Amino acid sequence: MDEVAADSRSANSLQPLPDDLLREILLRVPPEPIYLFRASLVSKHWRGLVHDAGFLRRFRQFHGGTPPVLGFFNNQPGPPLFVRTAGAFQGSTVATMSHRDWWAFDCRHGRALLEKQDSSALLVLDIVTGEEHYLPTPPAPPCGGVFNGAVLRATGHGDCHSCPFLVVYVGSPDTYVAGACVYSSETGVWTDFSSIEIPSYSVDARPTALVGNTLYWLLDNCCIIEFDLDDHRLGLTERIPYDDLCSYGEILLMPTEDGLLGLAGAESFNYLHLWSMAKSIDGVVTWTRQRVIDLNKLISPKVLSTCTTRVGAIGFAQDAGVIFIYLERNVYMIHLKSMQVKEVSEKGSYSCILPYTSFYSPGA
C-alpha cells in the first residue's frame, strides 16, 4: 500500500515539459499529417502548440519545405480512385469516392480538382482537412468536347490550406478550337471563356504542368497548349520532337529543376529520359535531353527482366520532386534529388496519375 502511495506521489510530482522543449520534440515527428494530428489530441495545450502558425511554419522549414507525398488519384478502373502511398494517412473523405462517381483532373498545393461523372459539377477538395468547395458551372460552350483542368494556390499567398485558390478549366469544345476560363475563390466567379484556333485535335487527359506562372497541357497530337495566368491568355507551343520521342510509351509534361518546361519518357525497360524546352528571343523552340536515369540501378533486375510492356512515366509530384513510373502492374516513386525509390503497395493497371502532397493543417 505504501508503495502504491509513493508511486502516486511520484507521478503527481512530474512536471510538464517546457513549451520550448516540447516544440523542439514536435518539430522532429515525421512530416505526414497523421503524426501532428495525433499530437494535437493529447491535450488542449498540445493542440494549441501544434496549431500555432509560427510552429507550423517552422515545421515546414525543418522538413525542408518539401511536403510528403500522401497518395495519388487514379482514373483507371481497378485500383481505388485515391491510392495511398503514406501508410499512416487516412484521407477519410476520399476513401468513399469511386470511379463510378468521380473523375480527377489535377492535384496541387494541397488541393484536388475533381468532376462529378453524372452532373459535370466541379469540386475542389482538401483531402487533409476534408474541406469541400463546389464550383459554379463554368461558362464553357454547351456543345460538349474534351476538357481538362488545374487547381493552384492564388498568387501572392503563402503555403496554407486556407489561402485562396484558382481553377483553370481548359478544353476543346469543338474541332479546331481550344478555350479556357478561370475561377477565383476570392471572387467566386468565372472569367469569360476565351478561345484560340488549334489543329484538329483534343486536349489530352494527361496531367497539367505548372512552370512559373504558366500552365501546360498536351494535345493528343503531341502539340502543347499553354495558359498564361497573368493575362489569362492561351497559346500554342510547337509540337514536341515526336521523331526523337516515339520510342517512349508515355510522355509526361513536368517542370525542370531550373524552372523550364520539361518532359519525361522511358526508353524500353531500362532508361528514363528527362528533357527540357527552351525558347529563343525570336520564338524558336528547342528540346534538349538533360538527364538519363538508369533504371537498372534502381529497380530489381529480376523485375526488369520479366517486363512485357514498356515502362511509363505517369505522374510527377512537383512540390516533392518525385516522379512516378509504371512497370508491369507496379508503380515506383523516384525522388529525383536523392534517387531513393519506393514501390507503391497497390498493384494494378495505371495510366496517368495525379500525386497529392501536403503537410498537416489545423483543419485536419
C-alpha positions, 0 to 999 in steps of 0.5 A: 500500500505504501508503495502504491502511495509513493508511486502516486506521489511520484507521478503527481510530482512530474512536471510538464515539459517546457513549451520550448522543449516540447516544440523542439520534440514536435518539430522532429515527428515525421512530416505526414499529417497523421503524426501532428494530428495525433499530437494535437489530441493529447491535450488542449495545450498540445493542440494549441502548440501544434496549431500555432502558425509560427510552429507550423511554419517552422515545421515546414522549414525543418522538413525542408519545405518539401511536403510528403507525398500522401497518395495519388488519384487514379482514373483507371478502373481497378485500383481505388480512385485515391491510392495511398502511398503514406501508410499512416494517412487516412484521407477519410473523405476520399476513401468513399469516392469511386470511379463510378462517381468521380473523375480527377483532373489535377492535384496541387498545393494541397488541393484536388480538382475533381468532376462529378461523372453524372452532373459535370459539377466541379469540386475542389477538395482538401483531402487533409482537412476534408474541406469541400468547395463546389464550383459554379458551372463554368461558362464553357460552350454547351456543345460538349468536347474534351476538357481538362483542368488545374487547381493552384494556390492564388498568387501572392499567398503563402503555403496554407490550406486556407489561402485562396485558390484558382481553377483553370478549366481548359478544353476543346469544345469543338474541332479546331478550337481550344478555350479556357476560363478561370475561377477565383475563390476570392471572387467566386466567379468565372472569367469569360471563356476565351478561345484560340484556333488549334489543329484538329485535335483534343486536349489530352487527359494527361496531367497539367504542368505548372512552370512559373506562372504558366500552365501546360497541357498536351494535345493528343497530337503531341502539340502543347497548349499553354495558359498564361495566368497573368493575362489569362491568355492561351497559346500554342507551343510547337509540337514536341520532337515526336521523331526523337520521342516515339520510342517512349510509351508515355510522355509526361509534361513536368517542370525542370529543376531550373524552372523550364518546361520539361518532359519525361519518357522511358526508353524500353525497360531500362532508361528514363529520359528527362528533357527540357524546352527552351525558347529563343528571343525570336520564338524558336523552340528547342528540346534538349535531353538533360538527364538519363536515369538508369533504371537498372540501378534502381529497380530489381533486375529480376523485375526488369527482366520479366517486363512485357510492356514498356515502362511509363512515366505517369505522374510527377509530384512537383512540390516533392520532386518525385516522379512516378513510373509504371512497370508491369502492374507496379508503380515506383516513386523516384525522388529525383534529388536523392534517387531513393525509390519506393514501390507503391503497395497497390498493384494494378493497371495505371495510366496517368496519375495525379500525386497529392502532397501536403503537410498537416493543417489545423483543419485536419 
